[in-house]
Amino acid sequence: MKKILPFFSYLLHPIFISTYAALFYLFYKGDLFSIQEKYFVLVQILIITAIVPVLFFLLLRSTGHVKSVMLPEVTERRIPLILQCFLYILLVKRSIVILRYPELHFFFLGALFSSICAVICSLFKIKASLHMLAISSFTVFVIGLNIHLQLHNPYWPALLILLTGITASSRLEMKAHSVKELLIGLLIGIMPQLLFLPLWL
């Protein structure tokens, strides 16, 4: 189990969660969108939330500003998180607009506020778990979508809750975070999503 747990830290890395959320959303609301539109949305999200941050990370690592993709030091997180905030703003303003993708729009808006909270935490030298922030945001979004679309499918929410626990265990196993840091990440991941939930349920 100790060898398996670190795998989940990479599989459920925050950089992939936006793409997972978009895949889930487009799958369950697939009848509303053409195949071309689905691919277009996914490619946009993949570029903006994964490829651009990876390229930026490589730049920061080459200049010595970060050491690892897991960003173990609080000070290493500030620049990537600020970039992430701007990328989320770009998404909600230009791509994932409220009139066309209301549920996904509010997911990314919640993710933006969570990222802002993480930046504020880093300024006070508080290390919040970005893994927990991301997976808990995704979990609340899936639960909300399950209710909103009346899917009556308990398996996806149950799976995401289980994966949240596994993610927490993997971060503890890798000694990347304390329990307090995991709880802070969980809190700032869940709260913005819950606050926006009434606006689209």
PyMOL commands that set and color helices and strands:
alter all, ss='L'
color gray80, all
select helices_A, chain A and resi 5-11+14-28+30-32+35-62+74-95+102-123+130-148+155-173+179-199
alter helices_A, ss='H'
color red, helices_A
deselect
rebuild
show_as cartoon
